[in-house]
Every structure is written in C-alpha cells, then in structure tokens.
Amino acid sequence: MTNAPKILAFAGSAREASYNKTLVKIAAEGARTAGAEVTYVDLRDLPMPLFDEDLEAKEGIPANVKTFKQLMITHQGLLIAAPEYNSSITPLLKNTIDWASRPEPGEPMLACFKDKVAILMSASPGALGGLRGLTHVRAILSSIGVLVLPDQKSIPKAYEAFAPDGRLKDSMQQSAVEQLGNKLTTVLAKLIA
C-alpha cells in the first residue's frame, strides 16, 4: 500500500502478562496484514509520574511523556486495548491521556489527539469483557478530538480465552479482533488518500 497508514497500538495496562497487551497485538497484526505500518508500545516501558500541574510547572513535561506524544503525533491511527477497572478506565490509561494532552511551548492544544482515528477493544476476566470501561474511554477520546470508530470488541473470561501462542482460542473472536485492525487501516487509507 503506497502511503501506508501509520497506527500506534498500546494497552492501558502495565501488567507483564496483560490480556489487553495480547489482545491489541492481534489487532495490530490485522492492521499490518491490511497494509498499515504499526508501532506497538508498552506503556510499562514509558513510566510517567502521576499527572501533577505543579510538577509540570517546576520540571516541565517528563521525557517519557514527550516520547509518547511524539509517537502519537507521527501516527494517524490508534489501536487501544483498554482494561476495565471498577467499570471505568484504568488509572494508567487516564494518566497517559492526561499527560499527552499537555501542550509544550508553541504546540497547539491537544496536538497529538486532533484528527486521530481510533478503535477500542478490551479483555477482562469478567462476563462483559471490559465493555463498561470502553464507554468511558470512548467519551474521553471523543471529547478531545479523536474520531473513535463504532467498531469494538470485548473478550470476556479472558483467563480462558487465549492460547499459549497469544492467539484467541475461538477462531471467530480471533478474526473479529484482526478485523478491527483491518477496519482502522481501511478507514485511514481512505482519509489520507
């Protein structure tokens, strides 16, 4: 694909054996197969302090935040696997969004969110697969300029859903998650054509 869409994939979980990290990698593979250039980032590798405006005023934007923001700016699409904590967004994901929303001198407000297109997914041990949390993530991203596509997937009983090789045991679920990456790639290709 000429002028291939660039997609940033990440999960709102720091846990090493995170179901959501595994899930977003499946969607990322679907995007690659459809012709996208995909960058996977593990937020565990970019630790950020709890957002604090006084800290920002004293020390500026932390280096890991700048790295993450640059990744967002250089990609048109976002594949986000968002675990559900207490029926809402995880503290890690919310903190990451809050830091990324902070402008550097001379930078437009919400520069790394404006004109981005995203698809959400979740995996959870619960029966709803993290679905309730996706509503909050969708609301936050939509209000800061991200076009969040209606396509999404939640995987319930995640502790039994994945095979040791990282694929979903249910081939229909595997295909549905791969299709999320395909859909984002297709939409972005049309927008940047």
Backbone as a printed PyTorch tensor [residue, N CA C, xyz], in Angstrom:
tensor([[[  0.8600,  -1.1850,   0.0000],
         [  0.0000,   0.0000,   0.0000],
         [  0.8960,   1.2350,   0.0000]],

        [[  0.7760,   2.1030,  -1.0110],
         [  1.5510,   3.3400,  -1.0190],
         [  0.9730,   4.2790,   0.0200]],

        [[  1.8470,   5.0740,   0.6200],
         [  1.4160,   5.9860,   1.6720],
         [  0.6350,   5.2300,   2.7460]],

        [[  1.2360,   4.1620,   3.2450],
         [  0.5740,   3.2880,   4.2180],
         [  0.2020,   4.0540,   5.4850]],

        [[ -0.9870,   3.8130,   6.0040],
         [ -1.3810,   4.4340,   7.2710],
         [ -0.4330,   4.0030,   8.3840]],

        [[ -0.1770,   4.9140,   9.3080],
         [  0.6650,   4.6080,  10.4640],
         [ -0.2310,   4.5230,  11.6970]],

        [[ -0.1350,   3.3830,  12.3890],
         [ -1.0010,   3.1090,  13.5310],
         [ -0.1490,   2.8380,  14.7540]],

        [[ -0.5180,   3.4710,  15.8730],
         [  0.1230,   3.2370,  17.1570],
         [ -0.7850,   2.3100,  17.9660]],

        [[ -0.2370,   1.2090,  18.4460],
         [ -1.0120,   0.2260,  19.2080],
         [ -0.4690,   0.1340,  20.6260]],

        [[ -1.3710,   0.1780,  21.6120],
         [ -0.9520,   0.0470,  23.0070],
         [ -2.1360,  -0.3750,  23.8700]],

        [[ -1.8110,  -0.8260,  25.0700],
         [ -2.8300,  -1.2370,  26.0320],
         [ -2.7330,  -0.3680,  27.2820]],

        [[ -3.8510,  -0.1600,  27.9220],
         [ -3.8890,   0.6290,  29.1480],
         [ -3.5940,  -0.2150,  30.3650]],

        [[ -2.6050,  -1.0870,  30.2510],
         [ -2.2160,  -1.9840,  31.3380],
         [ -0.6980,  -2.0750,  31.3850]],

        [[ -0.1520,  -2.1090,  32.5970],
         [  1.2940,  -2.2570,  32.7480],
         [  1.6800,  -3.6980,  33.0770]],

        [[  0.7120,  -4.5270,  33.3820],
         [  0.9960,  -5.9060,  33.8060],
         [  1.7200,  -6.6690,  32.7060]],

        [[  2.7680,  -7.3800,  33.0600],
         [  3.5580,  -8.1010,  32.0640],
         [  2.7130,  -9.1030,  31.2820]],

        [[  1.8710,  -9.8540,  31.9870],
         [  1.0530, -10.8780,  31.3280],
         [ -0.3530, -10.3530,  31.0240]],

        [[ -0.4350,  -9.1010,  30.6560],
         [ -1.7260,  -8.4480,  30.4150],
         [ -2.4780,  -9.0700,  29.2450]],

        [[ -3.7340,  -9.4110,  29.4860],
         [ -4.6040,  -9.8890,  28.4060],
         [ -4.7710,  -8.8130,  27.3410]],

        [[ -4.8110,  -7.5670,  27.7750],
         [ -5.0530,  -6.4780,  26.8330],
         [ -3.8520,  -6.2000,  25.9320]],

        [[ -2.6450,  -6.4140,  26.4400],
         [ -1.4570,  -6.3170,  25.5810],
         [ -1.5190,  -7.3930,  24.5040]],

        [[ -1.8960,  -8.5930,  24.9140],
         [ -2.0240,  -9.6970,  23.9570],
         [ -3.0960,  -9.3880,  22.9270]],

        [[ -4.2110,  -8.8420,  23.3930],
         [ -5.3340,  -8.5330,  22.5080],
         [ -4.9680,  -7.4790,  21.4620]],

        [[ -4.3230,  -6.3930,  21.8900],
         [ -4.0210,  -5.3190,  20.9400],
         [ -2.9980,  -5.7760,  19.9020]],

        [[ -2.1470,  -6.7340,  20.2710],
         [ -1.1820,  -7.2640,  19.2980],
         [ -1.8870,  -8.0530,  18.1870]],

        [[ -3.0050,  -8.6800,  18.5210],
         [ -3.7890,  -9.3860,  17.4940],
         [ -4.3750,  -8.3730,  16.5110]],

        [[ -4.9460,  -7.2940,  17.0340],
         [ -5.5000,  -6.2480,  16.1690],
         [ -4.3970,  -5.6020,  15.3410]],

        [[ -3.2240,  -5.4180,  15.9510],
         [ -2.0870,  -4.8240,  15.2310],
         [ -1.6790,  -5.7030,  14.0620]],

        [[ -1.7090,  -7.0080,  14.2570],
         [ -1.3640,  -7.9260,  13.1660],
         [ -2.3910,  -7.8200,  12.0370]],

        [[ -3.6590,  -7.6540,  12.3960],
         [ -4.6910,  -7.4510,  11.3820],
         [ -4.4570,  -6.1840,  10.5770]],

        [[ -3.9740,  -5.1350,  11.2650],
         [ -3.6700,  -3.8730,  10.5790],
         [ -2.4730,  -4.0380,   9.6460]],

        [[ -1.4470,  -4.7410,  10.1130],
         [ -0.2690,  -4.9720,   9.2650],
         [ -0.6540,  -5.7670,   8.0140]],

        [[ -1.4690,  -6.7810,   8.2060],
         [ -1.9070,  -7.6050,   7.0750],
         [ -2.6680,  -6.7580,   6.0580]],

        [[ -3.3840,  -5.7510,   6.5430],
         [ -4.1530,  -4.8690,   5.6570],
         [ -3.2870,  -3.7810,   5.0240]],

        [[ -1.9980,  -3.7100,   5.4080],
         [ -1.0990,  -2.7650,   4.7640],
         [ -0.6380,  -1.5990,   5.6060]],

        [[ -0.9960,  -1.5810,   6.8830],
         [ -0.5870,  -0.4690,   7.7460],
         [  0.8210,  -0.6810,   8.2830]],

        [[  1.4490,   0.4240,   8.6280],
         [  2.7090,   0.3950,   9.3630],
         [  2.3260,   0.5610,  10.8300]],

        [[  2.5900,  -0.4430,  11.6450],
         [  2.1280,  -0.4410,  13.0360],
         [  3.3130,  -0.3880,  13.9970]],

        [[  3.1980,   0.4820,  14.9820],
         [  4.1650,   0.5700,  16.0680],
         [  3.4590,   0.1520,  17.3470]],

        [[  3.9830,  -0.8770,  18.0000],
         [  3.4380,  -1.2900,  19.3000],
         [  4.2930,  -0.6670,  20.3840]],

        [[  3.6520,  -0.0760,  21.3780],
         [  4.3800,   0.4760,  22.5180],
         [  3.7720,  -0.0870,  23.7950]],

        [[  4.6550,  -0.4960,  24.7030],
         [  4.2460,  -0.9860,  26.0140],
         [  4.3930,   0.1780,  26.9860]],

        [[  3.2940,   0.6280,  27.5780],
         [  3.3470,   1.7740,  28.4930],
         [  4.2190,   1.4930,  29.7140]],

        [[  4.4640,   0.2290,  30.0000],
         [  5.3770,  -0.1350,  31.0910],
         [  6.7980,   0.3770,  30.7960]],

        [[  7.1270,   0.4740,  29.5140],
         [  8.4500,   0.9480,  29.1120],
         [  8.5750,   2.4700,  29.1240]],

        [[  7.4510,   3.1550,  29.3160],
         [  7.4440,   4.6240,  29.3540],
         [  6.7620,   5.1020,  30.6390]],

        [[  7.3180,   4.7710,  31.8060],
         [  6.6410,   5.1770,  33.0530],
         [  6.5230,   6.6950,  33.1580]],

        [[  5.3460,   7.1270,  33.5840],
         [  5.0610,   8.5480,  33.7340],
         [  4.5990,   8.8020,  35.1650]],

        [[  5.0410,   9.9050,  35.7660],
         [  4.5420,  10.1990,  37.1120],
         [  3.0520,  10.5090,  37.0740]],

        [[  2.4200,  10.4310,  38.2200],
         [  1.0250,  10.8320,  38.3110],
         [  0.9270,  12.2920,  37.8830]],

        [[ -0.0370,  12.6000,  36.9960],
         [ -0.1210,  13.9680,  36.4940],
         [ -0.2720,  14.9530,  37.6410]],

        [[  0.5580,  15.9790,  37.6130],
         [  0.6050,  16.9860,  38.6650],
         [  1.0260,  18.2990,  38.0040]],

        [[  0.1290,  19.2580,  38.0100],
         [  0.4200,  20.5210,  37.3330],
         [  1.5810,  21.2660,  37.9830]],

        [[  1.7590,  21.1060,  39.3050],
         [  2.9000,  21.7360,  39.9740],
         [  4.2020,  21.1020,  39.5080]],

        [[  4.2040,  19.7670,  39.3660],
         [  5.3870,  19.0780,  38.8480],
         [  5.7030,  19.5520,  37.4360]],

        [[  4.6800,  19.6890,  36.6210],
         [  4.8700,  20.1700,  35.2490],
         [  5.4540,  21.5840,  35.2480]],

        [[  4.9510,  22.4460,  36.1280],
         [  5.4340,  23.8260,  36.1890],
         [  6.9010,  23.8880,  36.6270]],

        [[  7.2980,  23.0120,  37.5490],
         [  8.6750,  23.0210,  38.0710],
         [  9.6580,  22.3470,  37.1210]],

        [[  9.2500,  21.2060,  36.5600],
         [ 10.2050,  20.3780,  35.8180],
         [  9.8970,  20.2290,  34.3290]],

        [[  8.7530,  20.7600,  33.9160],
         [  8.3600,  20.6020,  32.5180],
         [  7.7470,  19.2360,  32.2590]],

        [[  7.4940,  18.9540,  31.0170],
         [  6.8870,  17.6820,  30.6400],
         [  7.9530,  16.5920,  30.7070]],

        [[  7.6700,  15.4840,  31.4160],
         [  8.6580,  14.4090,  31.5470],
         [  9.0820,  13.8340,  30.1950]],

        [[ 10.3040,  13.3260,  30.1530],
         [ 10.8770,  12.7970,  28.9070],
         [ 10.0250,  11.6730,  28.3150]],

        [[  9.5210,  10.7720,  29.1510],
         [  8.7100,   9.6690,  28.6280],
         [  7.3890,  10.1610,  28.0380]],

        [[  6.8640,  11.2340,  28.5980],
         [  5.6440,  11.8290,  28.0300],
         [  5.9670,  12.4000,  26.6460]],

        [[  7.0860,  13.0820,  26.5350],
         [  7.4880,  13.6390,  25.2370],
         [  7.6680,  12.5290,  24.2000]],

        [[  8.2660,  11.4260,  24.6150],
         [  8.4470,  10.2910,  23.7070],
         [  7.1030,   9.7570,  23.2360]],

        [[  6.1860,   9.5810,  24.1770],
         [  4.8660,   9.0540,  23.8260],
         [  4.1080,  10.0320,  22.9270]],

        [[  4.1780,  11.3110,  23.2600],
         [  3.4970,  12.3170,  22.4390],
         [  4.0410,  12.3150,  21.0080]],

        [[  5.3460,  12.1860,  20.8670],
         [  5.9380,  12.1640,  19.5260],
         [  5.4400,  10.9540,  18.7420]],

        [[  5.3210,   9.8160,  19.4240],
         [  4.7570,   8.6310,  18.7670],
         [  3.3280,   8.9100,  18.2860]],

        [[  2.5440,   9.5370,  19.1380],
         [  1.1560,   9.8330,  18.7580],
         [  1.1000,  10.7990,  17.5740]],

        [[  1.9350,  11.8110,  17.6080],
         [  1.9300,  12.8250,  16.5480],
         [  2.2910,  12.2160,  15.1940]],

        [[  3.1880,  11.2360,  15.2010],
         [  3.6570,  10.6640,  13.9370],
         [  2.8020,   9.5030,  13.4300]],

        [[  1.7220,   9.1930,  14.1170],
         [  0.8010,   8.1330,  13.6900],
         [ -0.5970,   8.7200,  13.5110]],

        [[ -1.3110,   8.2280,  12.4910],
         [ -2.6700,   8.7370,  12.2390],
         [ -3.7480,   7.9600,  12.9900]],

        [[ -3.4570,   6.7000,  13.3170],
         [ -4.4610,   5.8560,  13.9460],
         [ -3.9980,   5.2820,  15.2670]],

        [[ -4.9700,   4.9230,  16.1030],
         [ -4.6940,   4.3520,  17.4150],
         [ -5.4960,   3.0670,  17.6000]],

        [[ -4.8170,   1.9980,  17.9420],
         [ -5.4610,   0.7630,  18.3920],
         [ -5.2260,   0.7070,  19.8920]],

        [[ -6.2930,   0.7500,  20.6700],
         [ -6.1540,   0.8120,  22.1220],
         [ -6.9510,  -0.3180,  22.7690]],

        [[ -6.2530,  -1.1430,  23.5340],
         [ -6.9120,  -2.1580,  24.3550],
         [ -7.0010,  -1.5810,  25.7620]],

        [[ -8.2130,  -1.4140,  26.2420],
         [ -8.4430,  -0.6950,  27.4890],
         [ -9.0790,  -1.6130,  28.5290]],

        [[ -8.2820,  -2.0750,  29.4930],
         [ -8.8690,  -2.8780,  30.5570],
         [ -9.8880,  -2.0580,  31.3490]],

        [[-10.7580,  -2.7380,  32.0280],
         [-11.7760,  -2.0760,  32.8430],
         [-11.4040,  -2.1910,  34.3130]],

        [[-11.3370,  -1.0600,  35.0020],
         [-11.1460,  -1.0490,  36.4550],
         [-12.3880,  -0.4400,  37.0700]],

        [[-13.0750,  -1.1860,  37.9040],
         [-14.2610,  -0.6830,  38.6020],
         [-15.2360,  -0.0070,  37.6370]],

        [[-15.4990,  -0.6790,  36.5230],
         [-16.4540,  -0.2250,  35.4960],
         [-16.0010,   1.0220,  34.7570]],

        [[-14.7090,   1.3240,  34.7690],
         [-14.2390,   2.5440,  34.1220],
         [-12.8380,   2.3420,  33.5430]],

        [[-12.2010,   3.4530,  33.2160],
         [-10.8730,   3.4860,  32.6090],
         [ -9.8060,   3.1840,  33.6550]],

        [[ -8.7060,   2.5830,  33.2430],
         [ -7.6170,   2.3090,  34.1940],
         [ -6.8790,   3.6030,  34.5420]],

        [[ -6.3200,   3.6700,  35.7440],
         [ -5.5320,   4.8510,  36.1140],
         [ -4.3630,   5.0780,  35.1490]],

        [[ -3.7140,   4.0010,  34.7080],
         [ -2.5800,   4.1300,  33.7850],
         [ -3.0040,   4.8040,  32.4830]],

        [[ -4.0960,   4.3540,  31.9010],
         [ -4.5390,   4.9250,  30.6320],
         [ -4.9910,   6.3720,  30.8020]],

        [[ -5.7230,   6.6460,  31.8680],
         [ -6.1800,   8.0210,  32.1050],
         [ -4.9910,   8.9480,  32.3240]],

        [[ -4.0110,   8.5180,  33.1110],
         [ -2.8270,   9.3380,  33.3640],
         [ -2.0470,   9.5930,  32.0720]],

        [[ -1.9480,   8.5710,  31.2290],
         [ -1.2450,   8.7100,  29.9500],
         [ -1.9520,   9.7310,  29.0630]],

        [[ -3.2720,   9.6440,  28.9830],
         [ -4.0520,  10.6010,  28.1870],
         [ -3.8960,  12.0120,  28.7570]],

        [[ -3.9660,  12.1260,  30.0770],
         [ -3.8510,  13.4510,  30.6980],
         [ -2.4940,  14.0890,  30.4050]],

        [[ -1.4090,  13.3260,  30.5510],
         [ -0.0890,  13.8750,  30.2560],
         [  0.0330,  14.2250,  28.7700]],

        [[ -0.4450,  13.3350,  27.9000],
         [ -0.3230,  13.5820,  26.4560],
         [ -1.1110,  14.8100,  26.0130]],

        [[ -2.1090,  15.1800,  26.7910],
         [ -2.9330,  16.3440,  26.4250],
         [ -2.2530,  17.6780,  26.7610]],

        [[ -1.1490,  17.6320,  27.4890],
         [ -0.4790,  18.8630,  27.9040],
         [  0.3750,  19.4070,  26.7620]],

        [[  0.1430,  20.6590,  26.3640],
         [  0.9250,  21.2270,  25.2570],
         [  2.3020,  21.6970,  25.7160]],

        [[  3.2480,  21.5240,  24.8320],
         [  4.5650,  22.1100,  25.0590],
         [  4.5390,  23.5280,  24.4840]],

        [[  5.5050,  24.3740,  24.8450],
         [  5.5130,  25.7480,  24.3200],
         [  5.4270,  25.7610,  22.7940]],

        [[  4.4900,  26.5480,  22.2770],
         [  4.3160,  26.6770,  20.8350],
         [  3.5310,  25.5560,  20.1810]],

        [[  3.1060,  24.5880,  20.9630],
         [  2.3640,  23.4480,  20.4110],
         [  0.8660,  23.7000,  20.5550]],

        [[  0.0790,  23.4170,  19.5280],
         [ -1.3670,  23.5900,  19.6530],
         [ -1.9500,  22.6740,  20.7340]],

        [[ -3.0270,  23.0920,  21.3360],
         [ -3.7140,  22.2650,  22.3300],
         [ -4.1220,  20.9360,  21.7000]],

        [[ -3.9390,  19.8720,  22.4360],
         [ -4.3590,  18.5220,  22.0380],
         [ -3.7730,  18.0840,  20.6950]],

        [[ -2.5590,  18.5270,  20.4220],
         [ -1.9150,  18.2580,  19.1290],
         [ -1.8250,  16.7690,  18.8000]],

        [[ -1.6230,  15.9330,  19.8110],
         [ -1.4620,  14.5070,  19.4890],
         [ -2.7790,  13.7440,  19.4810]],

        [[ -3.8900,  14.4230,  19.6860],
         [ -5.2020,  13.7790,  19.6080],
         [ -6.0250,  14.2390,  18.4050]],

        [[ -5.8510,  15.4780,  18.0040],
         [ -6.6460,  16.0310,  16.9090],
         [ -6.4370,  15.2510,  15.6170]],

        [[ -7.5300,  14.9470,  14.9570],
         [ -7.5220,  14.2650,  13.6590],
         [ -7.0150,  12.8250,  13.7250]],

        [[ -6.9700,  12.2350,  14.9140],
         [ -6.6320,  10.8220,  15.0380],
         [ -7.9090,   9.9960,  14.9120]],

        [[ -7.7390,   8.7740,  14.4410],
         [ -8.8470,   7.8260,  14.3550],
         [ -8.4630,   6.6340,  15.2160]],

        [[ -9.4040,   6.1750,  16.0550],
         [ -9.0940,   5.0980,  16.9850],
         [-10.1370,   3.9940,  16.9410]],

        [[ -9.6910,   2.8070,  17.3150],
         [-10.5780,   1.6730,  17.5680],
         [-10.2140,   1.1220,  18.9360]],

        [[-11.2480,   0.7800,  19.7100],
         [-11.0750,   0.3010,  21.0720],
         [-11.4140,  -1.1790,  21.1850]],

        [[-10.7950,  -1.8030,  22.1670],
         [-11.0810,  -3.2070,  22.4770],
         [-10.7380,  -3.4320,  23.9370]],

        [[-11.1930,  -4.5520,  24.4740],
         [-10.8770,  -4.8780,  25.8600],
         [-10.9740,  -6.3740,  26.0920]],

        [[-10.2610,  -6.8140,  27.0960],
         [-10.3420,  -8.1890,  27.5660],
         [-10.3970,  -8.1400,  29.0810]],

        [[-11.2240,  -8.9930,  29.6610],
         [-11.3980,  -8.9670,  31.1090],
         [-11.8020, -10.3460,  31.6020]],

        [[-11.4440, -10.6700,  32.8370],
         [-11.9040, -11.9240,  33.4070],
         [-13.4290, -11.9610,  33.5900]],

        [[-14.0550, -10.7990,  33.6560],
         [-15.4980, -10.7190,  33.8740],
         [-16.3250, -11.1340,  32.6660]],

        [[-17.6170, -11.2560,  32.9040],
         [-18.5400, -11.7400,  31.8720],
         [-18.7870, -10.7360,  30.7580]],

        [[-18.5200,  -9.4440,  31.0020],
         [-18.7560,  -8.4290,  29.9710],
         [-17.4860,  -8.0890,  29.1870]],

        [[-16.3680,  -8.6420,  29.5850],
         [-15.1350,  -8.4460,  28.8300],
         [-14.5630,  -7.0420,  28.8630]],

        [[-14.9490,  -6.2390,  29.8580],
         [-14.4290,  -4.8740,  29.9430],
         [-15.2520,  -3.8530,  29.1850]],

        [[-16.4120,  -4.2560,  28.7280],
         [-17.2540,  -3.4030,  27.8860],
         [-17.6350,  -2.0790,  28.5530]],

        [[-17.9160,  -2.1020,  29.8510],
         [-18.3470,  -0.8640,  30.5370],
         [-17.2530,   0.1950,  30.5200]],

        [[-16.0070,  -0.2260,  30.6480],
         [-14.9040,   0.7360,  30.6340],
         [-14.7140,   1.4000,  29.2840]],

        [[-15.0280,   0.6800,  28.2100],
         [-14.8510,   1.2410,  26.8630],
         [-15.7200,   2.4760,  26.6470]],

        [[-16.8810,   2.5020,  27.2840],
         [-17.7720,   3.6610,  27.1570],
         [-17.0730,   4.9190,  27.6670]],

        [[-16.3630,   4.8030,  28.7750],
         [-15.6750,   5.9650,  29.3490],
         [-14.4770,   6.3720,  28.4960]],

        [[-13.7250,   5.3850,  28.0030],
         [-12.5810,   5.6990,  27.1460],
         [-13.0670,   6.4070,  25.8790]],

        [[-14.1400,   5.8910,  25.2940],
         [-14.7200,   6.4950,  24.0860],
         [-15.1280,   7.9420,  24.3470]],

        [[-15.7650,   8.1950,  25.4790],
         [-16.2190,   9.5530,  25.8060],
         [-15.0380,  10.5080,  25.9690]],

        [[-13.9960,  10.0570,  26.6470],
         [-12.8200,  10.9090,  26.8650],
         [-12.1490,  11.2430,  25.5340]],

        [[-11.8650,  10.2120,  24.7500],
         [-11.1700,  10.4450,  23.4810],
         [-11.9950,  11.2990,  22.5220]],

        [[-13.2820,  11.0350,  22.4520],
         [-14.1500,  11.8060,  21.5530],
         [-14.1640,  13.2810,  21.9250]],

        [[-14.1050,  13.5710,  23.2330],
         [-14.1790,  14.9700,  23.6670],
         [-12.8740,  15.7270,  23.4450]],

        [[-11.7790,  15.0300,  23.1320],
         [-10.5070,  15.7190,  22.8890],
         [-10.0580,  15.5860,  21.4350]],

        [[-10.9990,  15.3000,  20.5480],
         [-10.7100,  15.4070,  19.1230],
         [-10.4420,  14.1220,  18.3780]],

        [[-10.5450,  12.9690,  19.0460],
         [-10.2980,  11.6960,  18.3760],
         [-11.6110,  11.1690,  17.7820]],

        [[-11.5470,  10.7350,  16.5400],
         [-12.6860,  10.0630,  15.9220],
         [-12.5930,   8.5970,  16.3190]],

        [[-13.4690,   8.1610,  17.2240],
         [-13.4610,   6.7750,  17.6880],
         [-14.5040,   6.0090,  16.8790]],

        [[-14.0370,   5.0600,  16.0860],
         [-14.9520,   4.2920,  15.2390],
         [-15.8670,   3.4330,  16.1010]],

        [[-17.0670,   3.1580,  15.6080],
         [-18.0160,   2.3780,  16.4190],
         [-17.6170,   0.9170,  16.5890]],

        [[-16.7860,   0.3970,  15.7120],
         [-16.3410,  -0.9910,  15.8110],
         [-15.5310,  -1.1790,  17.0880]],

        [[-15.8310,  -2.2050,  17.8460],
         [-15.0610,  -2.5300,  19.0380],
         [-15.2940,  -3.9990,  19.3730]],

        [[-14.4790,  -4.5310,  20.2480],
         [-14.6100,  -5.9300,  20.6390],
         [-14.2120,  -6.0680,  22.0870]],

        [[-14.9840,  -6.8200,  22.8420],
         [-14.6180,  -7.1370,  24.2140],
         [-14.5710,  -8.6560,  24.3580]],

        [[-13.5690,  -9.1250,  25.0760],
         [-13.3490, -10.5540,  25.2610],
         [-13.6130, -10.9030,  26.7280]],

        [[-14.7220, -11.5840,  27.0100],
         [-14.9990, -11.9860,  28.3910],
         [-14.1880, -13.2240,  28.7820]],

        [[-14.1280, -13.4850,  30.0830],
         [-13.4130, -14.6550,  30.6130],
         [-12.0340, -14.7870,  29.9690]],

        [[-11.2990, -13.6830,  29.9930],
         [-10.0150, -13.6290,  29.2950],
         [ -9.0270, -14.6810,  29.7950]],

        [[ -9.1540, -15.0890,  31.0350],
         [ -8.2390, -16.0870,  31.5960],
         [ -8.3100, -17.4230,  30.8610]],

        [[ -9.3910, -17.6660,  30.1030],
         [ -9.5010, -18.9080,  29.3390],
         [ -9.6280, -18.6670,  27.8360]],

        [[ -9.5260, -17.4080,  27.4130],
         [ -9.7650, -17.0730,  26.0010],
         [ -8.5290, -17.2010,  25.1090]],

        [[ -7.3350, -17.0740,  25.6980],
         [ -6.1160, -17.0260,  24.8950],
         [ -5.3550, -18.3450,  24.9280]],

        [[ -4.8230, -18.7330,  23.7840],
         [ -3.9480, -19.8970,  23.6830],
         [ -2.5360, -19.4850,  24.1040]],

        [[ -1.6650, -20.4400,  24.4340],
         [ -0.2950, -20.1040,  24.8440],
         [  0.4790, -19.2820,  23.8100]],

        [[  0.1290, -19.3940,  22.5220],
         [  0.8480, -18.6430,  21.4880],
         [  0.3470, -17.2130,  21.3090]],

        [[ -0.6260, -16.7940,  22.1530],
         [ -1.1220, -15.4250,  22.0890],
         [ -2.3290, -15.2230,  21.1920]],

        [[ -2.7470, -16.2730,  20.5100],
         [ -3.9490, -16.1780,  19.6880],
         [ -5.1710, -16.4540,  20.5610]],

        [[ -6.3250, -16.0210,  20.0770],
         [ -7.5650, -16.3680,  20.7590],
         [ -7.9640, -17.7890,  20.3720]],

        [[ -8.3990, -18.5610,  21.3400],
         [ -8.7890, -19.9440,  21.0770],
         [ -9.9740, -20.0230,  20.1190]],

        [[-10.9000, -19.0790,  20.2590],
         [-12.0870, -19.0370,  19.3960],
         [-11.6960, -18.3480,  18.0790]],

        [[-11.7310, -19.0790,  16.9960],
         [-11.2880, -18.5270,  15.7070],
         [-12.1560, -17.3690,  15.2460]],

        [[-13.4310, -17.3600,  15.6290],
         [-14.3010, -16.2320,  15.2590],
         [-13.8970, -14.9690,  16.0230]],

        [[-13.5540, -15.1200,  17.2900],
         [-13.0750, -13.9700,  18.0590],
         [-11.7370, -13.4820,  17.5040]],

        [[-10.8480, -14.4110,  17.1850],
         [ -9.5550, -14.0530,  16.6010],
         [ -9.7550, -13.2230,  15.3390]],

        [[-10.6130, -13.6840,  14.4730],
         [-10.8880, -12.9790,  13.2240],
         [-11.5130, -11.6120,  13.4800]],

        [[-12.4300, -11.5340,  14.4380],
         [-13.0960, -10.2580,  14.7430],
         [-12.1000,  -9.2220,  15.2380]],

        [[-11.1280,  -9.6490,  16.0440],
         [-10.1250,  -8.7060,  16.5530],
         [ -9.1690,  -8.3020,  15.4320]],

        [[ -8.7610,  -9.2460,  14.6040],
         [ -7.9260,  -8.9050,  13.4490],
         [ -8.6510,  -7.9070,  12.5510]],

        [[ -9.9640,  -8.0790,  12.4050],
         [-10.7550,  -7.1810,  11.5700],
         [-10.7880,  -5.7550,  12.1120]],

        [[-10.6080,  -5.5920,  13.4340],
         [-10.5270,  -4.2340,  13.9900],
         [ -9.3260,  -3.5010,  13.3970]],

        [[ -8.1940,  -4.1830,  13.3420],
         [ -7.0030,  -3.5860,  12.7320],
         [ -7.1930,  -3.3260,  11.2530]],

        [[ -7.8380,  -4.2630,  10.5850],
         [ -8.1410,  -4.1080,   9.1560],
         [ -9.0410,  -2.9030,   8.9250]],

        [[-10.0770,  -2.7590,   9.7440],
         [-11.0330,  -1.6560,   9.5840],
         [-10.3540,  -0.3060,   9.7840]],

        [[ -9.5350,  -0.1990,  10.8220],
         [ -8.8420,   1.0650,  11.0650],
         [ -7.9230,   1.4020,   9.8880]],

        [[ -7.2280,   0.4160,   9.3780],
         [ -6.3410,   0.6270,   8.2330],
         [ -7.1290,   1.0930,   7.0070]],

        [[ -8.2520,   0.4590,   6.7490],
         [ -9.0850,   0.7980,   5.6010],
         [ -9.6150,   2.2310,   5.6970]],

        [[-10.1040,   2.6010,   6.8730],
         [-10.6390,   3.9540,   7.0720],
         [ -9.5220,   4.9950,   6.9160]],

        [[ -8.3750,   4.7340,   7.5300],
         [ -7.2600,   5.6860,   7.4310],
         [ -6.7810,   5.8260,   5.9970]],

        [[ -6.7310,   4.7160,   5.2650],
         [ -6.2790,   4.7650,   3.8670],
         [ -7.1920,   5.6750,   3.0570]],

        [[ -8.4780,   5.6290,   3.3170],
         [ -9.4180,   6.4970,   2.6030],
         [ -9.2300,   7.9560,   2.9990]],

        [[ -8.9550,   8.1910,   4.2720],
         [ -8.8140,   9.5750,   4.7470],
         [ -7.5180,  10.2370,   4.2480]],

        [[ -6.4550,   9.4470,   4.1080],
         [ -5.1790,  10.0580,   3.7180],
         [ -4.9150,   9.9420,   2.2220]],

        [[ -5.8570,   9.3630,   1.4850],
         [ -5.6770,   9.1840,   0.0200],
         [ -5.6350,  10.5250,  -0.6800]]])
